[in-house]
Amino acid sequence: MKEISIINLQTQYKHIKKDIDKVIQKCLKHQQWILGPQVRELEEKIAQYLCVKHCISVASGSDALLLSLRALAIKLKKREFFNPDEKIITSPLTFTATGNAILKSGASPIFVDIDPTTYNLDTNKLEECFKKNSNVIGVIPVHLYGQACNMDRIKNLSQKYNLFVLEDVAQAFGGKWKNKKLGSLGDLGAFSFFPSKNLGGFGDGGMVATNSDELAQLIKILTKQGGENKNNAIHIGYNSRLDTLQAAVLLTKLKYVDSFNAKRRKITEMYNDRLSNIKNIATPHVPNKNCYHVYHQYTLRVLNNKRNALQKHLENNHIQTMIYYPIPLHKMKTFSGKPQQALPEAERACREILSLPIDPFLRDKEINYIANTCQKFSLKHP
Ligand SMILES: *Cc1c(COP(=O)(O)O)cnc(C)c1O
């Protein structure tokens, strides 16, 4: 039997092949590979889509985070980098890139434990952390698996404690909080177009969204070696651009992203329906009513230490699964050396979570097969 992979980009391509091939042909004709017309067009279209003033494309989601922080350091501190006394809070349950961006910006990360029902930053613990630490300058909420953080609470806290908010929207393109698109609610939103994301290109790519003219201008400068003109730098810059070809692919896929997200939500309903009564498996909690969840991942909790065995069982039955993420950031060597308290919910999540295949083109029969395979495991391992 053919393997069911966690995401099936071949099927997706088949579905949109005509459109994609046409736009690639267009690029082959004009040969403007660097900052060609599609790059500007994509920035404009996504700014409209998110209802923000500016979108600046960059080379990756990691760069979107880093350049955002660098621009904040320049704007708020009049320095190229933050310094290690300046603390930025984020979630321990995220991709390494989120924490790395903090270190590379010169600041120090503080990890605050997650809410076990959403896997996002626990906003009560967030406030305790602000109270305890005097030099917190900002927070990076990560909308993990496509689910919005409680942005009302985070914005209130950021106003109360005078902090910046940089949303990590790498997993939540198209997701909403109270009908506002994620990435439009903080001072900045950082997106990734890595191929497997909800809006993914044919390679690396990223984007920053902001309503601030000043931050937009600074980020633009940082993408071009640190100058308004690359031959006259005023800041320590980067070469961080989105390829024309990627922009062309993304412009095409942007037309489909809402319908693909809707399909992900449908698949989730089917999974919930078929998996909710299986022993040792906990399906995801129903999202907050203000949240439009776009299910970048469909993530189960597997109880009583059975996660690894279930993963093995699924693999033996040709079903690919993933663990996002096996090690919380505060346990990684690069983030250690700074006193970090135990974060029991993040640590427990890392032992229990398992993400199943989720793809807009997953068929009913595949969903049923996956659910039945989970059921069989549960009968064998009560
Ligand atoms: C993918 C991802 C990133 C980094 O994006 P890249 O484009 O791979 O650099 C950052 N944060 C989160 C939460 C991600 O999932």
The ligand as an SDF file (V2000), in Angstrom:
LIG
                    3D

 15 15  0  0  0  0  0  0  0  0999 V2000
    8.5550   27.1420   10.0490 C   0  0  0  0  0  0  0  0  0  0  0  0
    8.6290   27.9470   11.2550 C   0  0  0  0  0  0  0  0  0  0  0  0
    9.5380   29.0120   11.4080 C   0  0  0  0  0  0  0  0  0  0  0  0
   10.6830   29.2720   10.4600 C   0  0  0  0  0  0  0  0  0  0  0  0
   10.3990   29.3930    9.1470 O   0  0  0  0  0  0  0  0  0  0  0  0
   11.4760   29.0330    8.0250 P   0  0  0  0  0  0  0  0  0  0  0  0
   10.8380   29.5730    6.7930 O   0  0  0  0  0  0  0  0  0  0  0  0
   11.6490   27.5610    8.0130 O   0  0  0  0  0  0  0  0  0  0  0  0
   12.7360   29.7540    8.3450 O   0  0  0  0  0  0  0  0  0  0  0  0
    9.4510   29.7910   12.5530 C   0  0  0  0  0  0  0  0  0  0  0  0
    8.5440   29.5410   13.5030 N   0  0  0  0  0  0  0  0  0  0  0  0
    7.6760   28.5180   13.4080 C   0  0  0  0  0  0  0  0  0  0  0  0
    6.6850   28.3230   14.5050 C   0  0  0  0  0  0  0  0  0  0  0  0
    7.6950   27.6830   12.2950 C   0  0  0  0  0  0  0  0  0  0  0  0
    6.8230   26.6560   12.2240 O   0  0  0  0  0  0  0  0  0  0  0  0
  1  2  1  0
  2  3  1  0
  2 14  2  0
  3  4  1  0
  3 10  2  0
  4  5  1  0
  5  6  1  0
  6  7  2  0
  6  8  1  0
  6  9  1  0
 10 11  1  0
 11 12  2  0
 12 13  1  0
 12 14  1  0
 14 15  1  0
M  END
$$$$
